[in-house]
Each structure stands twice: as C-alpha cells, then as structure tokens.
Amino acid sequence: MAYVSLPAVQGSDAAYERYVRQGREAVAKADRPGACGWVVDLRRNHGGNMRPMLAVAGPILGDGKVGMFGAGHGSAR
C-alpha cells in the first residue's frame, strides 16, 4: 500500500504552491511498483482550500470527474 497524508491548507498563494510541491513529491516517492492501492490520510484535514489538495491527489485519482458542486435544488454546477 502507498500512503500519503493530506492535511488542511489555508493561506497565501505561496503556501498553496509549497503544499502542492511537497505533496506531489510525497506522492511520487510513495508511488512505487508493486503498490496495490493508496491510503489517503485525512485525519489532520479540517478544511481549507481544496484545490491544492486535489492538485496533490490528482495522480492518485486519475482521469475523469472527481466531484461536483450542487446548487442545492438539484442542479449541478
């Protein structure tokens, strides 16, 4: 199993860039031949800007839709 922790992130653009860089390095290091799956640890994640988190998780998630937002009355955006 490969493991990556995705803690919460908030702050400046520089903080987001650092988060993504360090997170992608961690994913690349953990992604080794023979790994049969991923453990994505969200225990220290209490929210924040999810775009950097998704940027880190992108290589794990692969192509396609990851999620969407709903307007609350049945229509998705």
C-alpha positions in Angstrom: 0.0 0.0 0.0 1.1 3.5 -0.8 0.5 6.2 1.8 0.0 10.0 1.7 -1.3 12.5 4.2 -3.3 15.5 3.1 -3.6 17.9 6.0 -5.6 21.1 5.8 -4.2 24.1 3.9 -5.1 27.7 4.0 -3.1 30.8 3.4 -1.3 32.6 0.6 -0.6 31.6 -3.0 2.9 30.8 -1.8 1.6 28.5 0.9 -0.6 26.7 -1.7 2.3 26.3 -4.1 4.5 24.9 -1.3 1.8 22.5 -0.3 1.3 21.2 -3.9 5.1 20.9 -4.5 5.7 19.0 -1.2 2.5 16.9 -1.7 3.4 15.9 -5.2 6.9 14.9 -4.1 5.4 12.7 -1.4 3.0 11.1 -3.8 5.9 10.4 -6.3 8.0 8.9 -3.6 5.2 6.7 -2.3 4.1 5.6 -5.8 6.3 2.6 -6.3 6.0 -0.6 -8.4 4.0 -3.3 -6.7 1.8 -0.9 -4.6 -1.7 -2.3 -4.8 -3.5 0.8 -3.6 -3.4 4.0 -1.7 -4.2 5.2 1.8 -5.0 8.9 1.8 -4.9 10.1 5.4 -7.3 13.0 6.1 -7.1 12.9 9.9 -5.3 16.3 10.0 -7.6 17.8 7.4 -10.2 20.1 8.9 -10.8 22.0 5.7 -9.4 24.9 3.8 -8.8 25.4 0.1 -9.5 22.1 -1.6 -7.9 23.0 -4.9 -4.3 22.4 -3.7 -5.4 19.2 -2.0 -6.9 18.0 -5.3 -3.8 19.0 -7.2 -1.8 16.7 -4.9 -4.3 13.9 -5.2 -4.6 14.2 -9.0 -2.1 11.5 -9.9 -3.8 9.1 -7.5 -7.3 9.9 -8.7 -6.6 9.6 -12.4 -8.6 11.0 -15.3 -12.3 11.8 -15.1 -14.6 13.8 -12.8 -13.5 13.9 -9.2 -16.7 15.6 -7.9 -19.0 18.5 -8.4 -20.9 21.1 -6.6 -24.7 21.3 -6.4 -26.8 24.4 -6.2 -29.0 22.9 -3.5 -32.1 22.4 -5.6 -30.9 19.5 -7.8 -28.8 21.2 -10.4 -25.1 20.6 -10.6 -22.5 23.2 -11.5 
